[in-house]
Amino acid sequence: MIKQNNINEYRLTMLKLDIEYNKREQIFVFILLFTMIIGGFVLVYIGREVGGYGAIIGSITIAIASVIWNKQKNKDKS
């Protein structure tokens, strides 16, 4: 019985840690993509069109690829 309780506590702890990790990951990715988009607009504004448009398109592409990747990963899990 004690062993089962330890296993349940371990699983609960791992679940909580996984949730915290996912929260931090989402916040970091949001900040990174937002910075890339703002940086792209700044580059376009100061006259560096190629770099600016590249940063904007690149960040949007990364966001879309991330969504597709997560959907595929969740589909494979099920």
C-alpha positions as CSV (number, residue, x, y, z in Angstrom):
1,M,0.0,0.0,0.0
2,I,2.8,2.4,0.8
3,K,4.5,1.7,-2.5
4,Q,1.3,2.5,-4.4
5,N,1.0,5.8,-2.5
6,N,4.5,6.7,-3.4
7,I,3.8,6.0,-7.0
8,N,0.7,8.1,-7.0
9,E,2.6,11.0,-5.3
10,Y,5.4,10.7,-7.8
11,R,2.9,10.8,-10.7
12,L,1.2,13.9,-9.2
13,T,4.5,15.6,-8.8
14,M,5.5,14.9,-12.4
15,L,2.2,16.1,-13.7
16,K,2.6,19.4,-11.8
17,L,6.1,19.9,-13.0
18,D,5.0,19.1,-16.6
19,I,2.3,21.8,-16.4
20,E,4.8,24.3,-15.0
21,Y,7.2,23.5,-17.8
22,N,4.5,23.9,-20.5
23,K,3.5,27.3,-19.0
24,R,7.1,28.6,-19.0
25,E,7.6,27.3,-22.5
26,Q,4.5,29.1,-23.8
27,I,5.5,32.4,-22.2
28,F,9.0,32.1,-23.6
29,V,7.9,31.3,-27.1
30,F,5.3,34.2,-27.0
31,I,8.0,36.7,-25.9
32,L,10.4,35.4,-28.6
33,L,7.9,35.6,-31.4
34,F,6.6,39.0,-30.3
35,T,10.1,40.3,-30.2
36,M,10.8,38.9,-33.7
37,I,7.7,40.5,-35.1
38,I,8.4,43.9,-33.4
39,G,12.0,43.7,-34.6
40,G,10.8,43.0,-38.1
41,F,8.5,46.1,-38.1
42,V,11.4,48.2,-36.7
43,L,13.7,47.0,-39.5
44,V,11.1,47.8,-42.1
45,Y,10.6,51.2,-40.6
46,I,14.3,52.1,-40.7
47,G,14.6,51.0,-44.3
48,R,15.9,47.4,-44.0
49,E,13.0,45.9,-45.9
50,V,14.5,42.5,-46.7
51,G,15.6,41.8,-43.1
52,G,12.3,43.2,-41.7
53,Y,10.0,41.2,-43.9
54,G,12.2,38.1,-43.4
55,A,11.8,38.5,-39.6
56,I,8.1,39.0,-39.8
57,I,7.5,36.1,-42.2
58,G,9.9,33.9,-40.3
59,S,8.2,34.5,-37.0
60,I,4.8,33.8,-38.4
61,T,6.1,30.6,-40.1
62,I,7.6,29.4,-36.8
63,A,4.3,30.0,-35.0
64,I,2.3,28.1,-37.7
65,A,4.9,25.3,-37.7
66,S,4.7,25.0,-33.9
67,V,0.9,24.7,-34.0
68,I,1.1,21.9,-36.7
69,W,3.9,20.2,-34.7
70,N,1.9,20.1,-31.5
71,K,-1.2,18.9,-33.3
72,Q,0.7,16.1,-34.9
73,K,2.4,15.2,-31.6
74,N,-0.9,15.1,-29.7
75,K,-2.5,13.0,-32.6
76,D,0.4,10.5,-32.3
77,K,0.0,10.3,-28.5
78,S,-3.7,9.3,-28.8
